[in-house]
Amino acid sequence: MVWKINHSTKQQVNRYGVITDEVTLPNGDEKTFAYLDFAKGVCILAFTEDEHVLCIKQYRHALKSWQWELPAGAIDPDDVSPLDAAKRELEEETGYRAEHWLELGSFYPSPGSTSEEIFLFAAAGLTATKQNLDNSEQIELHKISMETLKEMVIDGNFNHGAGLAAVLRYKFMKG
């Protein structure tokens, strides 16, 4: 049974909506439940001609540290589809366009606290263009072998949730 929403409010804080719902649970109890209303996003596992992966090292203020990630970002209102957003984000963050795209599905990174859905893609047939970073993005581009990426995951040096999901989906789909 779905929870009955008795009252709902939304407060916008920068790019996040904070939703507070007063609900009646299936057992009749009443509860206040809050979560972040978050834009949908994309994450791209991009392969170079020599089978390396384009990884980025990016400063993340929420963690006050540099993090290893795959190229990723929000789906903008101007994007026609998640694939369009993935193409835009790959070029903006890495300075590469891809000729071949494989959809890897989507996932919910934290369904207990956000509405965010992230669409995953693999990309290949890369052509260099020009990086076009937002003014708040500090990104270093790296080409890393899958073996090195695997070691970084095992050692706990690659913790990007969407990146981990993209690698896992790709590996499972590839067989």
Protein Blocks (a to p, Z undefined) as FASTA:
>chain_A
ZZddfbdcdddehjbccdddddddfkopacdddddddddddddddddfkopacddddddf
klopacdddddddddfklmbfklmmmmmmmmmnopacfbdcdebjadfblmlpcbdcddd
ddehiacdbddddfkbccddddddfklmmmmmmnopaccfklmmmmmmmmmmnZZ
